[in-house]
C-alpha cells in the first residue's frame, strides 16, 4: 500500500463517517421526544437552589 492509496481511502471513508455522525447528531438534537430534556437543560443555569 502506498501513501496515496491510504490517503485516498482515509479521505473517502473518513468523510462518509463524519457525515453519518453529523446526521445522527442533528437527528438526535431535533427529535421531538428530546424537546423536554433540552428545555430543562437550557433552564438549569437560571434556577436558584
C-alpha positions, 0 to 999 in steps of 0.5 A: 500500500502506498501513501496515496492509496491510504490517503485516498481511502482515509479521505473517502471513508473518513468523510462518509463517517463524519457525515453519518455522525453529523446526521445522527447528531442533528437527528438526535438534537431535533427529535421531538421526544428530546424537546423536554430534556433540552428545555430543562437543560437550557433552564438549569443555569437560571434556577436558584437552589 
